[in-house]
Amino acid sequence: MPTVFLTKNQKRKAEVQKIINYAKADGIQKKEMYKRLGISSSAFAQKQNDPGTFTLEELWELMDFLHTPEERRIDTVK
């Protein structure tokens, strides 16, 4: 079977989705996340679709807001 490699953007999208899924597991809604970042719902949706547009500061802010444990942060940003 041939090996499949994800593109850089596909990897980023998967990592950002991990952060969002972590939030959903805690019952946090997207509305709370985009308000915390100070962006609109459409801007948040665009960033989800193209995760390369999230700044590192925005990702860290989300993880702070979600009280993401250090060990999970390390897994997320690898």
C-alpha positions as CSV (number, residue, x, y, z in Angstrom):
1,M,0.0,0.0,0.0
2,P,1.4,3.4,-0.9
3,T,2.4,5.8,1.9
4,V,0.2,8.9,2.2
5,F,1.8,12.2,3.3
6,L,-0.2,15.1,4.5
7,T,0.6,18.6,3.3
8,K,1.8,21.2,5.8
9,N,-1.6,22.8,5.7
10,Q,-3.4,19.5,6.2
11,K,-1.3,18.8,9.3
12,R,-2.0,22.3,10.7
13,K,-5.7,21.9,10.1
14,A,-5.7,18.6,12.0
15,E,-3.8,20.2,14.9
16,V,-6.1,23.2,15.1
17,Q,-9.1,20.8,15.0
18,K,-7.6,19.0,18.0
19,I,-7.7,22.2,19.9
20,I,-11.3,22.9,18.9
21,N,-12.3,19.3,19.7
22,Y,-10.7,19.6,23.1
23,A,-12.9,22.6,23.7
24,K,-16.0,20.9,22.5
25,A,-15.3,18.0,24.9
26,D,-15.4,20.5,27.7
27,G,-18.7,21.9,26.5
28,I,-17.1,25.2,25.3
29,Q,-18.9,26.6,22.3
30,K,-17.2,28.2,19.3
31,K,-18.9,31.5,20.1
32,E,-17.0,31.6,23.4
33,M,-13.7,30.9,21.5
34,Y,-14.0,33.6,18.8
35,K,-15.2,36.1,21.4
36,R,-12.1,35.4,23.5
37,L,-10.0,36.0,20.4
38,G,-11.9,39.2,19.6
39,I,-12.8,38.1,16.1
40,S,-16.1,37.5,14.3
41,S,-17.7,34.1,13.8
42,S,-17.0,34.3,10.1
43,A,-13.3,35.1,10.7
44,F,-13.1,32.2,13.1
45,A,-14.7,29.9,10.5
46,Q,-12.2,31.1,7.9
47,K,-9.3,30.4,10.3
48,Q,-10.6,26.9,10.9
49,N,-10.8,26.2,7.2
50,D,-7.3,27.7,6.7
51,P,-5.4,27.2,10.0
52,G,-2.3,28.7,8.6
53,T,-4.0,32.1,9.2
54,F,-4.2,31.5,13.0
55,T,-1.3,33.4,14.6
56,L,0.7,31.5,17.2
57,E,-0.5,34.1,19.8
58,E,-4.2,33.2,18.9
59,L,-3.5,29.5,19.3
60,W,-1.8,30.0,22.7
61,E,-4.7,32.3,23.8
62,L,-7.1,29.5,22.9
63,M,-5.1,26.9,24.8
64,D,-4.9,29.3,27.8
65,F,-8.7,29.9,27.6
66,L,-9.3,26.2,27.4
67,H,-6.9,25.5,30.3
68,T,-5.1,23.0,28.1
69,P,-2.6,21.0,30.1
70,E,1.1,21.4,29.2
71,E,1.5,17.8,28.0
72,R,-1.4,18.3,25.7
73,R,0.0,21.6,24.4
74,I,3.2,19.9,23.5
75,D,1.3,17.2,21.5
76,T,-0.6,19.9,19.7
77,V,2.3,22.1,18.6
78,K,4.6,19.4,17.4
